[in-house]
Amino acid sequence: MVKKKNIPEPEFDESNPAFSMIADFDGNENGLFDNEIADTIPVLPLRNMVLFPTVVMPVTVGRKSSLKLIQSASQSGRQIAVLCQKNPDTEEPGLNDMYQTGALAKIIRVFDMPDQTTTVVLQGMQRIRLESVISDKPFLTGHAVLFPEVLPNSKSREFKALVESCKEAAIKYVKLSESIQPDAAFALKNITNGVFLINFICANLPFEVKDKARLLKETTCEGRALKLLSILNREIQLAELRVNIQKRTHEDIDKQQKEYFLQQELKNIQDELGGSVQDQDMEEMRLKAAQKNWTDEVRRIFEKELGKLERTNSQSPDYNVQLSYLQTVLSLPWNECTKDNLDMNNARKALDKDHYGLEKVKERILEHLAVMKLRNDFKSPILCLYGPPGVGKTSLGLSIANALKRKYVRVSLGGLHDEAEIRGHRKTYIGAMPGRIIKGLAKAGSSNPVFILDEIDKVSQMTNQGDPASALLEVLDPEQNGTFHDNYLDIDYDLSKVMFIATANNLNTIPTPLLDRMEIIEVSGYITEEKIEIAKRHLLPKEMEANGIKKGFLTMTRPAIESVIENYTRESGVRELDKKIGKICRRMACQYATDGTFTKKAVKPDDLKELLGTKPYSRDKYQGNDYAGVVTGLAWTAVGGEILFVETSLSRGKEGKLTLTGNLGDVMKESAMLAMEYIRAHAGILELDPAVFNSWNVHIHVPEGAIPKDGPSAGITMATSIASAFTQRKVRANLAMTGEITLRGKVLPVGGIREKILAAKRAGITDIILCTENRRDIEEIPEEYLKGVTFHYVSKISEVWQIALLDEKVSDALDIRPITDKTDK
C-alpha cells in the first residue's frame, strides 16, 4: 500500500481549471520526492499532455475506463500513474503505445463541468517508469517503479544562473506567442524555487509532446534545465520569424489598400469624364458573368481576376494577357449541357443509317442510353475504338453525336509531342493559351459533347516538352476528370459528362496506364459481304452525288462490286473501295462531258477492265487433292482472311533433315518442328516405320515467299501435310483447316475465325476443321455467312488425320521405306 504524506493541497480556482499550477511546499522539494509505490497501480493515459513532478494540472477525462479509474482512486485515496500516449488517436493504449516514463500523481479534486464533462486536478509527485501492464479491465493497471530524483545543490551558482536563463527565455517566449495566456509571465516571475520553475515551464509551454517526454526522462534537474533552455531558444527563433512574417504581410496589405484607394479615385475621375472603352469591356464581361452557371469558387476567382484587370493600366502588356484570360473563362460552357435524346429506337436508326455492321460499338452506345434513362447523373463512358485504317472509327464518333443529339468535337493527336497541347501553358508565358481539351469544349459550346481523340496510339512519349501520353491520364480517368486542371485556366473543370471516344490502329504503342483507363472495343476489318452492303448503301450514292450523277443513272451489280473488292482492293476498311467507285463515277462524268448526255448504265464485272484497268490483285482458289503433302490452311491478314497452301516434299537422305522455306516467322517455324516431332513420336498412328524418318529429308514450303508469314494457326495444317507426304495418302477434297498444336498432340483455338471462314467460302471450300473451343466463335457469325460449309470440331491431331486423310493413295505414289544397304544397291 501507499505510504501517505501529510502534504498540503494547493489552492485551485474552479472558475479556471485549464491552467497548471505549482504545488505549495513552502519552497522545500525534498519531501515531495520521498514516496512509496504499490506493486499494482492504476494507469491513466493522457493525450498530448505530460505531467511533471511538483506540477498541479487539470485534465479533462473522456474515456469510460478513465472515468472509472478516477472514481475508484478518488474514493480510495490511491495514487495513480500518469503517462502520455505516443499517438493521441489510440483509443485503448497498451504498454508500447505510451511513453514509458511518467509521473506518480495524486488526485486533488474532481469537477463536473457545465458542459457535461469531468475535469480532474492531478498533482505530480515523482517520476516513475511503467514496467508492465497487468490488466485493462475495468481500467488500466500496471507495475511501475520510482525514479530517484537527483536534486541540485541549493548553493550551486551554475544552477541558479541556468534557472534565471530559463525564466528569462520563457517570459520572452510567452510575450512572443499568441497561444499562451498573458498571466503565464506573471506566474513565472513569482516562482522562486528553481526545481519547481523548471518543471512548471516544461509542463505548461506548448512544446511538442516528444520534447516534453525527453525532458521528463532526464534524470537530473540540471540536465533537464539545459535541454529546456535549448528548446526555448529554438522556439523563440521560430516565434520571432513568425512575427516578422506577419509584420511584412501587414505592410504589404497596407500598401495594397493604398493602391486600391488610388485606383478607386482614378476610376471616379474617369467616370466623371464619361467612362472609357475599358470600362465598357468590364461591364460587358460582368453581364456575361452574371448569366454563367458558375460555382462560388469559380465566381470568386473571376471577380478577383477582373479586379486585377481593372487595376492594370490598359497600356501595359499585362492588360491584354489578363483580358484574354478572362475572355477564355467566359467562353467556356460551365455546367451548360445539351439535352440527350434518349429514344432507343431513334438512336439505333441513326447509327444504322451511317454505318453498316459494327454491332459491338452500337450495342455499347445503346447500353449507355439505357442507363442514362435510369440515372441522369451517370458519367459518360470513355471508349477506345481500335482496328485497321478505313473501317469508320472516326466517322462513327459523328454518328454517335447525331444519335445522342450532342455537340461533336474532334482533336487529332497524331504526332503530338508537347504536354502543353493537352494541359495548356501557364498564362505568365508570352503567347500562352489553353490546351486542346479546353479549346475543344469552348468550340463545342457545351460541357457534354462527344469528344473524339483521334489517333491516340500515335502520341509521342517522353519528349523534351514532357510526356503528352501521361497528361492524358487525368483526362481519361473517370475518377479524376471531374476536376481536370488546365495550366492556363488554373481552375478545375468538370470533364465527367464528356463522352470521350479515342481511336487507334495499334494498342501496343499505347502506355498500359492509359490503356487501362479506357473501355477497349475492337472494330475489326469488314468482310467482303459487309463491304458489298456498304458500297451499295453508302459509297455509291455518296460518290454519285459528289460527281454530279443523278440518282438512277448509275448502278452496280452485286458481282461487279464483289469483283472490285476482290480484284482491285486489298484493305480492311473501305477507303480504297471508295476511291475505285469514285473513279467509275468520274468515268461516267467524263462520258457526259464528251457526249453531252447521260446514258443509264448498270456496271457489270465485264465492264471493270475498261473502267478500272487490269486487275492488280487476285485471290487463291482451291487447287484439288492430286498431290500428297499439299494441304489447304486458313490465315488471317490485316485486310481479311486468306487461304494458304502448305506443301511437303520428301527426298532420300540418311540425315532426316527438316528444311523450311516461304519467309516463315519464328512461331510458324516452331509449329513445323512441333508437327515433325509429334509424327516421329507417334509413327504407329500412321502405320509408319520409325526408321523411315532417318531415311528421308523433309522440305516444307508455304508459297508466295515474298510475303512474311507467322503465327501458330498453321500447326494442324503442317502436321497433316507431313503425314500425307509420308503416307502418300490423299487429302479430303475441298477441305481447309486452322488450329495450333502442342507437343502432346492437342489442338488449341486460334483467332480471326470469321475472316478465315469467309475466305474459305470464296475459295470453294466446303469442309473446315477447327478446334472444339472455336465453336463459340462460329455461334457469333450470322447464319447466312455459314451456308454451304460443314464444320468439324477436333481436340487432338489424330482426329484431324481421321477426317482429313483418305485411305486412297495419290497417283505416282512414292515408295516410302527406310533406306538399307540392300535398297541402296
Number of C-alpha atoms within 10 A of each C-alpha: 11 13 11 11 11 6 11 10 14 14 12 18 9 10 7 9 18 14 14 22 21 20 24 17 17 8 13 11 18 10 12 16 20 14 15 16 19 16 11 16 23 26 25 22 26 20 16 14 21 26 33 30 26 26 24 29 27 23 20 18 16 11 13 11 17 19 18 15 20 24 13 14 17 18 10 9 14 20 26 25 28 25 25 26 25 20 13 15 9 12 10 12 18 15 15 11 15 20 20 19 24 30 26 30 26 20 22 18 16 17 14 11 13 7 6 7 11 16 20 20 20 23 28 27 24 23 25 24 19 23 13 15 18 14 15 15 9 11 19 23 21 19 19 24 16 19 17 14 17 12 14 15 11 10 8 9 10 12 20 17 12 17 22 15 16 24 22 16 19 25 19 16 22 22 16 18 18 10 10 15 12 13 9 18 18 11 14 18 12 9 16 11 16 24 22 23 24 27 23 24 23 26 24 20 17 15 15 11 17 15 15 23 22 14 24 24 18 17 15 15 20 22 12 19 25 18 15 25 20 12 19 24 16 11 19 19 13 14 19 14 12 14 14 12 12 12 12 12 12 12 12 12 12 12 11 12 12 12 13 14 11 13 15 14 12 12 17 12 12 13 12 8 9 8 13 12 9 14 15 11 12 17 12 11 16 16 11 13 17 10 9 17 13 16 10 9 10 16 15 12 13 20 14 11 16 19 13 12 20 18 17 16 11 14 8 9 11 15 17 14 18 19 19 15 21 19 12 17 17 18 16 21 20 20 17 14 16 15 10 16 15 18 14 17 10 13 23 16 11 17 25 16 12 16 18 17 15 20 12 11 19 18 12 14 19 21 13 16 22 14 14 16 16 9 10 10 11 14 18 19 19 20 22 25 25 22 22 20 20 18 21 21 26 20 13 20 25 21 20 25 21 17 24 25 17 24 21 23 20 20 16 16 23 15 13 20 21 21 23 23 18 25 26 23 21 17 18 11 10 11 9 17 24 23 19 19 23 25 18 19 24 18 15 20 18 22 24 27 25 28 25 26 23 22 22 28 23 19 21 20 20 13 12 9 12 15 19 22 25 16 17 18 19 20 26 26 19 19 11 15 20 18 16 21 19 22 19 21 21 16 16 15 19 18 27 25 21 24 24 25 25 28 27 25 19 14 17 10 15 18 15 10 12 18 17 13 18 20 14 16 16 17 23 20 25 23 19 21 13 12 22 23 15 20 22 16 15 15 20 22 18 15 20 23 12 12 15 12 18 12 10 11 13 19 17 18 14 17 14 19 23 18 20 22 23 18 15 20 22 18 21 23 23 23 15 17 24 19 14 19 23 19 16 22 22 19 16 23 18 12 14 14 11 9 9 10 10 15 12 12 12 13 18 15 15 11 12 19 10 10 17 16 10 11 14 11 12 12 11 14 17 19 15 14 18 15 21 26 29 27 32 29 25 24 25 19 14 14 18 22 23 21 25 21 24 21 21 26 18 20 14 17 15 15 11 17 16 14 15 16 12 16 18 18 13 12 16 21 21 15 25 24 19 21 26 19 15 18 24 17 12 15 18 11 10 14 9 19 13 16 14 19 24 16 21 23 18 22 16 22 20 19 14 12 12 8 10 10 18 15 18 21 26 27 29 34 33 33 29 27 27 28 24 26 23 25 21 24 23 24 30 18 19 18 24 27 28 29 26 23 28 16 15 14 20 17 27 22 19 18 14 16 21 19 22 24 29 21 24 29 19 16 17 16 22 16 22 23 22 26 25 16 15 17 15 9 14 16 10 9 13 10 9 7 13 16 10 11 17 13 18 16 17 20 18 18 25 19 16 22 20 10 15 24 20 16 12 11 18 20 12 10 14 15 9 19 17 18 17 10 6 6 8 6 5
